[in-house]
Amino acid sequence: MDEPPSTIGGPSTTYVSVGRAKVRGIEATIDLPLTRTLRLNATGTLADSEQLTGTSAGQALDDIPRQQASASPDWKPADRFSASVRAVYRGEDAVTEAQSSGDKHRRLVVRTLDGGGWFTLSLAAGF
């Protein structure tokens, strides 16, 4: 029986216990005020994973990139207004393309750029 595609058009995801695994890594976060109204937030992760048991022993765990980072300058010139942009880098990771056969491949590097702004409006009425 064919499974329905995922919401992004690819094959649906099935989670399988891999038994024992090892994940080592380091993470860092920085929140740096640049001016009175501008801050820089940044994160970074370096990870190394390995399945220790099962048919994929010795391979990396699915969906854990070796490198991942994000940076976001946040601008807040007034209490009622702020704006932000965020850049995200996600290095390649292992994914199982066909869950039934267990064939693995490396997913391409993902880069995204998100933006947003916020405005707060307070209405007061007096009687």
Secondary structure, 3 states (H helix, E strand, C coil): CCCCCCCCCCCCCCCCCCCCEEEEEEEEEEEEECCCCEEEEEEEEEEEEEECCCCCCCCCCECCCCEEEEEEEEEEEECCEEEEEEEEEECCCEEEEECCCCEEEECCCEEEEEEEEEECCCCCCCC
